[in-house]
Amino acid sequence: MLSNEHSSQPLRDPCRGNGRPHFSLFTDRIGDWWPLGDYAVYDDGTIWAEVTEWHPPRVLRLSWHPGSTVERAADLRMRAH
């Protein structure tokens, strides 16, 4: 579930089937889905997210603000079934 500044309604992108491979892809293989060439976190002290909930391999919740400030963070929650 992802909430953004434009809507109080969560955005949902359900993945069908066994959620464990999706959880692993999201957490262990970030370079497979996040364009690291364009949006890599360099060693400049920038923090792009804070983990607010962690129950592998089922739940990951982040205060996600890549390239922005925590005040503009999205509430990103991945829940695998």
C-alpha positions in Angstrom: 0.0 0.0 0.0 1.4 3.4 -1.0 -0.2 6.7 0.1 0.9 9.9 -1.5 0.5 13.6 -1.0 -2.2 13.9 -3.7 -4.7 11.4 -2.2 -5.6 10.0 1.2 -6.5 6.8 -0.5 -3.8 4.1 -0.7 -2.5 3.1 -4.1 -2.6 -0.7 -4.4 -0.7 -2.9 -6.8 -1.6 -6.4 -5.9 0.8 -9.2 -6.8 -0.9 -12.5 -7.4 0.4 -15.8 -6.2 3.0 -16.6 -3.6 4.2 -13.4 -2.0 7.6 -14.6 -0.8 9.4 -14.2 -4.2 8.0 -10.7 -4.5 9.1 -9.8 -1.0 12.6 -11.1 -1.7 12.7 -9.2 -5.0 11.7 -6.0 -3.3 14.1 -6.4 -0.3 17.0 -8.4 -1.6 17.2 -7.4 -5.2 16.4 -3.7 -5.3 18.6 -3.2 -8.3 16.3 -5.4 -10.3 13.4 -2.9 -10.0 14.8 0.4 -8.9 16.9 2.3 -11.5 20.1 2.5 -9.6 21.9 4.2 -12.4 19.5 7.2 -12.1 18.6 7.0 -8.4 21.4 5.3 -6.6 22.1 6.4 -3.0 25.6 7.6 -3.0 27.8 8.0 0.0 26.7 11.5 0.7 24.8 10.8 3.9 21.4 11.0 2.2 18.7 8.9 3.8 15.9 7.9 1.5 13.7 5.8 3.8 13.2 4.7 7.3 12.0 1.2 8.0 8.9 1.5 10.2 7.8 -2.2 10.2 9.8 -5.3 9.4 8.4 -8.9 9.6 10.1 -10.9 6.9 9.1 -12.5 4.6 5.6 -11.0 5.1 5.6 -7.3 5.9 7.9 -4.3 5.1 6.8 -0.8 5.7 8.8 2.3 4.9 8.7 6.0 5.2 9.9 6.4 1.6 11.3 9.7 0.4 13.9 9.0 -2.3 15.5 12.3 -3.5 13.3 14.3 -1.1 12.8 15.1 2.6 11.1 13.1 5.2 8.3 15.7 5.3 7.4 14.6 1.7 7.6 10.8 2.5 5.2 8.3 1.2 4.0 5.5 3.5 5.0 2.4 1.5 3.8 -0.9 2.9 4.5 -4.3 1.2 2.5 -7.2 2.5 3.0 -10.6 1.1 0.4 -13.4 1.5 
